[in-house]
Amino acid sequence: MTAPLEHVLALAVLLFAMGAFCALARRNLIMILLGVEIMLNACSIALVGASLKWQAMEGQAFTLFLMALTAAEASVGLALFVHARKRAGTLDSGGYSSMKG
């Protein structure tokens, strides 16, 4: 038994909205990264739900690719945050306004 596609898409939209709010409302770089991760997971849920609905494996294959991309993004992002924390002493996104061109 599978859940109806409408329910899966409603869950994906809810998670995406929560991730977007987290990424836009927070000033801490780690919380912004966490919001982006939640948005990517919401996209994965929508892709898997759609692939189950239409019996196409491309959505699930793309979800695996998206999971690998998300893991790489998190590792690079956290490495950048550690470096930025050492240089500037803060993870507040407002503290990096001097990076403007």
PyMOL commands that place a pseudoatom at each C-alpha (Angstrom):
pseudoatom trace, name=CA, resn=MET, resi=1, chain=A, elem=C, hetatm=0, pos=[0.000, 0.000, 0.000]
pseudoatom trace, name=CA, resn=THR, resi=2, chain=A, elem=C, hetatm=0, pos=[1.386, 3.377, -0.966]
pseudoatom trace, name=CA, resn=ALA, resi=3, chain=A, elem=C, hetatm=0, pos=[0.343, 6.820, 0.087]
pseudoatom trace, name=CA, resn=PRO, resi=4, chain=A, elem=C, hetatm=0, pos=[-1.521, 8.917, -2.489]
pseudoatom trace, name=CA, resn=LEU, resi=5, chain=A, elem=C, hetatm=0, pos=[0.649, 11.284, -4.492]
pseudoatom trace, name=CA, resn=GLU, resi=6, chain=A, elem=C, hetatm=0, pos=[-1.264, 14.276, -3.162]
pseudoatom trace, name=CA, resn=HIS, resi=7, chain=A, elem=C, hetatm=0, pos=[-0.267, 13.430, 0.404]
pseudoatom trace, name=CA, resn=VAL, resi=8, chain=A, elem=C, hetatm=0, pos=[3.363, 12.943, -0.564]
pseudoatom trace, name=CA, resn=LEU, resi=9, chain=A, elem=C, hetatm=0, pos=[3.404, 16.254, -2.406]
pseudoatom trace, name=CA, resn=ALA, resi=10, chain=A, elem=C, hetatm=0, pos=[1.736, 18.012, 0.528]
pseudoatom trace, name=CA, resn=LEU, resi=11, chain=A, elem=C, hetatm=0, pos=[4.463, 16.678, 2.827]
pseudoatom trace, name=CA, resn=ALA, resi=12, chain=A, elem=C, hetatm=0, pos=[7.134, 17.801, 0.360]
pseudoatom trace, name=CA, resn=VAL, resi=13, chain=A, elem=C, hetatm=0, pos=[5.644, 21.284, 0.108]
pseudoatom trace, name=CA, resn=LEU, resi=14, chain=A, elem=C, hetatm=0, pos=[5.433, 21.563, 3.897]
pseudoatom trace, name=CA, resn=LEU, resi=15, chain=A, elem=C, hetatm=0, pos=[9.055, 20.480, 4.338]
pseudoatom trace, name=CA, resn=PHE, resi=16, chain=A, elem=C, hetatm=0, pos=[10.215, 22.802, 1.556]
pseudoatom trace, name=CA, resn=ALA, resi=17, chain=A, elem=C, hetatm=0, pos=[8.412, 25.758, 3.143]
pseudoatom trace, name=CA, resn=MET, resi=18, chain=A, elem=C, hetatm=0, pos=[9.928, 24.971, 6.537]
pseudoatom trace, name=CA, resn=GLY, resi=19, chain=A, elem=C, hetatm=0, pos=[13.399, 24.715, 4.988]
pseudoatom trace, name=CA, resn=ALA, resi=20, chain=A, elem=C, hetatm=0, pos=[12.961, 27.959, 3.070]
pseudoatom trace, name=CA, resn=PHE, resi=21, chain=A, elem=C, hetatm=0, pos=[11.818, 29.737, 6.220]
pseudoatom trace, name=CA, resn=CYS, resi=22, chain=A, elem=C, hetatm=0, pos=[14.808, 28.366, 8.126]
pseudoatom trace, name=CA, resn=ALA, resi=23, chain=A, elem=C, hetatm=0, pos=[17.241, 29.399, 5.388]
pseudoatom trace, name=CA, resn=LEU, resi=24, chain=A, elem=C, hetatm=0, pos=[15.793, 32.897, 5.039]
pseudoatom trace, name=CA, resn=ALA, resi=25, chain=A, elem=C, hetatm=0, pos=[15.002, 33.774, 8.649]
pseudoatom trace, name=CA, resn=ARG, resi=26, chain=A, elem=C, hetatm=0, pos=[18.147, 32.576, 10.376]
pseudoatom trace, name=CA, resn=ARG, resi=27, chain=A, elem=C, hetatm=0, pos=[21.426, 34.433, 10.483]
pseudoatom trace, name=CA, resn=ASN, resi=28, chain=A, elem=C, hetatm=0, pos=[23.617, 31.546, 11.621]
pseudoatom trace, name=CA, resn=LEU, resi=29, chain=A, elem=C, hetatm=0, pos=[25.410, 29.887, 8.699]
pseudoatom trace, name=CA, resn=ILE, resi=30, chain=A, elem=C, hetatm=0, pos=[24.869, 26.377, 10.045]
pseudoatom trace, name=CA, resn=MET, resi=31, chain=A, elem=C, hetatm=0, pos=[21.115, 26.962, 10.331]
pseudoatom trace, name=CA, resn=ILE, resi=32, chain=A, elem=C, hetatm=0, pos=[21.062, 28.308, 6.755]
pseudoatom trace, name=CA, resn=LEU, resi=33, chain=A, elem=C, hetatm=0, pos=[22.843, 25.147, 5.582]
pseudoatom trace, name=CA, resn=LEU, resi=34, chain=A, elem=C, hetatm=0, pos=[20.363, 23.030, 7.531]
pseudoatom trace, name=CA, resn=GLY, resi=35, chain=A, elem=C, hetatm=0, pos=[17.459, 24.853, 5.832]
pseudoatom trace, name=CA, resn=VAL, resi=36, chain=A, elem=C, hetatm=0, pos=[18.939, 24.144, 2.405]
pseudoatom trace, name=CA, resn=GLU, resi=37, chain=A, elem=C, hetatm=0, pos=[19.347, 20.470, 3.341]
pseudoatom trace, name=CA, resn=ILE, resi=38, chain=A, elem=C, hetatm=0, pos=[15.685, 20.280, 4.365]
pseudoatom trace, name=CA, resn=MET, resi=39, chain=A, elem=C, hetatm=0, pos=[14.636, 21.851, 1.051]
pseudoatom trace, name=CA, resn=LEU, resi=40, chain=A, elem=C, hetatm=0, pos=[16.700, 19.300, -0.888]
pseudoatom trace, name=CA, resn=ASN, resi=41, chain=A, elem=C, hetatm=0, pos=[15.161, 16.454, 1.114]
pseudoatom trace, name=CA, resn=ALA, resi=42, chain=A, elem=C, hetatm=0, pos=[11.700, 17.801, 0.279]
pseudoatom trace, name=CA, resn=CYS, resi=43, chain=A, elem=C, hetatm=0, pos=[12.617, 17.665, -3.409]
pseudoatom trace, name=CA, resn=SER, resi=44, chain=A, elem=C, hetatm=0, pos=[13.762, 14.066, -2.944]
pseudoatom trace, name=CA, resn=ILE, resi=45, chain=A, elem=C, hetatm=0, pos=[10.456, 13.110, -1.343]
pseudoatom trace, name=CA, resn=ALA, resi=46, chain=A, elem=C, hetatm=0, pos=[8.536, 14.650, -4.240]
pseudoatom trace, name=CA, resn=LEU, resi=47, chain=A, elem=C, hetatm=0, pos=[10.712, 12.843, -6.788]
pseudoatom trace, name=CA, resn=VAL, resi=48, chain=A, elem=C, hetatm=0, pos=[10.305, 9.462, -5.104]
pseudoatom trace, name=CA, resn=GLY, resi=49, chain=A, elem=C, hetatm=0, pos=[6.554, 9.965, -4.761]
pseudoatom trace, name=CA, resn=ALA, resi=50, chain=A, elem=C, hetatm=0, pos=[6.209, 10.893, -8.423]
pseudoatom trace, name=CA, resn=SER, resi=51, chain=A, elem=C, hetatm=0, pos=[8.374, 7.986, -9.543]
pseudoatom trace, name=CA, resn=LEU, resi=52, chain=A, elem=C, hetatm=0, pos=[6.225, 5.560, -7.552]
pseudoatom trace, name=CA, resn=LYS, resi=53, chain=A, elem=C, hetatm=0, pos=[3.060, 7.052, -9.014]
pseudoatom trace, name=CA, resn=TRP, resi=54, chain=A, elem=C, hetatm=0, pos=[4.192, 6.730, -12.634]
pseudoatom trace, name=CA, resn=GLN, resi=55, chain=A, elem=C, hetatm=0, pos=[6.329, 3.592, -12.142]
pseudoatom trace, name=CA, resn=ALA, resi=56, chain=A, elem=C, hetatm=0, pos=[9.426, 5.336, -13.536]
pseudoatom trace, name=CA, resn=MET, resi=57, chain=A, elem=C, hetatm=0, pos=[12.797, 4.711, -11.958]
pseudoatom trace, name=CA, resn=GLU, resi=58, chain=A, elem=C, hetatm=0, pos=[14.337, 7.978, -13.096]
pseudoatom trace, name=CA, resn=GLY, resi=59, chain=A, elem=C, hetatm=0, pos=[13.016, 9.859, -10.082]
pseudoatom trace, name=CA, resn=GLN, resi=60, chain=A, elem=C, hetatm=0, pos=[14.541, 7.408, -7.647]
pseudoatom trace, name=CA, resn=ALA, resi=61, chain=A, elem=C, hetatm=0, pos=[17.835, 7.392, -9.533]
pseudoatom trace, name=CA, resn=PHE, resi=62, chain=A, elem=C, hetatm=0, pos=[17.914, 11.174, -9.474]
pseudoatom trace, name=CA, resn=THR, resi=63, chain=A, elem=C, hetatm=0, pos=[17.175, 11.057, -5.743]
pseudoatom trace, name=CA, resn=LEU, resi=64, chain=A, elem=C, hetatm=0, pos=[20.285, 8.938, -5.190]
pseudoatom trace, name=CA, resn=PHE, resi=65, chain=A, elem=C, hetatm=0, pos=[22.288, 11.486, -7.174]
pseudoatom trace, name=CA, resn=LEU, resi=66, chain=A, elem=C, hetatm=0, pos=[20.717, 14.275, -5.111]
pseudoatom trace, name=CA, resn=MET, resi=67, chain=A, elem=C, hetatm=0, pos=[21.643, 12.512, -1.861]
pseudoatom trace, name=CA, resn=ALA, resi=68, chain=A, elem=C, hetatm=0, pos=[25.290, 12.274, -2.960]
pseudoatom trace, name=CA, resn=LEU, resi=69, chain=A, elem=C, hetatm=0, pos=[25.245, 15.914, -4.004]
pseudoatom trace, name=CA, resn=THR, resi=70, chain=A, elem=C, hetatm=0, pos=[23.737, 16.907, -0.659]
pseudoatom trace, name=CA, resn=ALA, resi=71, chain=A, elem=C, hetatm=0, pos=[26.391, 15.013, 1.281]
pseudoatom trace, name=CA, resn=ALA, resi=72, chain=A, elem=C, hetatm=0, pos=[29.153, 16.682, -0.721]
pseudoatom trace, name=CA, resn=GLU, resi=73, chain=A, elem=C, hetatm=0, pos=[27.517, 20.090, -0.252]
pseudoatom trace, name=CA, resn=ALA, resi=74, chain=A, elem=C, hetatm=0, pos=[27.292, 19.571, 3.494]
pseudoatom trace, name=CA, resn=SER, resi=75, chain=A, elem=C, hetatm=0, pos=[30.901, 18.495, 3.823]
pseudoatom trace, name=CA, resn=VAL, resi=76, chain=A, elem=C, hetatm=0, pos=[32.241, 21.392, 1.763]
pseudoatom trace, name=CA, resn=GLY, resi=77, chain=A, elem=C, hetatm=0, pos=[29.920, 23.842, 3.512]
pseudoatom trace, name=CA, resn=LEU, resi=78, chain=A, elem=C, hetatm=0, pos=[30.950, 22.726, 6.975]
pseudoatom trace, name=CA, resn=ALA, resi=79, chain=A, elem=C, hetatm=0, pos=[34.635, 22.939, 6.009]
pseudoatom trace, name=CA, resn=LEU, resi=80, chain=A, elem=C, hetatm=0, pos=[34.063, 26.493, 4.781]
pseudoatom trace, name=CA, resn=PHE, resi=81, chain=A, elem=C, hetatm=0, pos=[32.225, 27.362, 7.998]
pseudoatom trace, name=CA, resn=VAL, resi=82, chain=A, elem=C, hetatm=0, pos=[35.091, 26.062, 10.152]
pseudoatom trace, name=CA, resn=HIS, resi=83, chain=A, elem=C, hetatm=0, pos=[37.540, 28.155, 8.127]
pseudoatom trace, name=CA, resn=ALA, resi=84, chain=A, elem=C, hetatm=0, pos=[35.295, 31.227, 8.293]
pseudoatom trace, name=CA, resn=ARG, resi=85, chain=A, elem=C, hetatm=0, pos=[34.828, 30.765, 12.046]
pseudoatom trace, name=CA, resn=LYS, resi=86, chain=A, elem=C, hetatm=0, pos=[38.587, 30.679, 12.540]
pseudoatom trace, name=CA, resn=ARG, resi=87, chain=A, elem=C, hetatm=0, pos=[39.111, 33.828, 10.447]
pseudoatom trace, name=CA, resn=ALA, resi=88, chain=A, elem=C, hetatm=0, pos=[36.205, 35.987, 11.565]
pseudoatom trace, name=CA, resn=GLY, resi=89, chain=A, elem=C, hetatm=0, pos=[35.370, 34.474, 14.942]
pseudoatom trace, name=CA, resn=THR, resi=90, chain=A, elem=C, hetatm=0, pos=[31.635, 34.246, 14.229]
pseudoatom trace, name=CA, resn=LEU, resi=91, chain=A, elem=C, hetatm=0, pos=[29.133, 32.258, 12.198]
pseudoatom trace, name=CA, resn=ASP, resi=92, chain=A, elem=C, hetatm=0, pos=[26.704, 35.179, 11.900]
pseudoatom trace, name=CA, resn=SER, resi=93, chain=A, elem=C, hetatm=0, pos=[25.998, 35.831, 8.212]
pseudoatom trace, name=CA, resn=GLY, resi=94, chain=A, elem=C, hetatm=0, pos=[25.966, 39.587, 8.819]
pseudoatom trace, name=CA, resn=GLY, resi=95, chain=A, elem=C, hetatm=0, pos=[29.613, 39.456, 9.832]
pseudoatom trace, name=CA, resn=TYR, resi=96, chain=A, elem=C, hetatm=0, pos=[30.699, 38.600, 6.305]
pseudoatom trace, name=CA, resn=SER, resi=97, chain=A, elem=C, hetatm=0, pos=[29.532, 41.789, 4.613]
pseudoatom trace, name=CA, resn=SER, resi=98, chain=A, elem=C, hetatm=0, pos=[33.153, 42.713, 3.970]
pseudoatom trace, name=CA, resn=MET, resi=99, chain=A, elem=C, hetatm=0, pos=[33.268, 39.961, 1.313]
pseudoatom trace, name=CA, resn=LYS, resi=100, chain=A, elem=C, hetatm=0, pos=[31.370, 42.232, -1.106]
pseudoatom trace, name=CA, resn=GLY, resi=101, chain=A, elem=C, hetatm=0, pos=[33.293, 43.224, -4.218]
for i in range(1, 101): cmd.bond("trace and resi %d" % i, "trace and resi %d" % (i + 1))
show_as sticks, trace
zoom trace
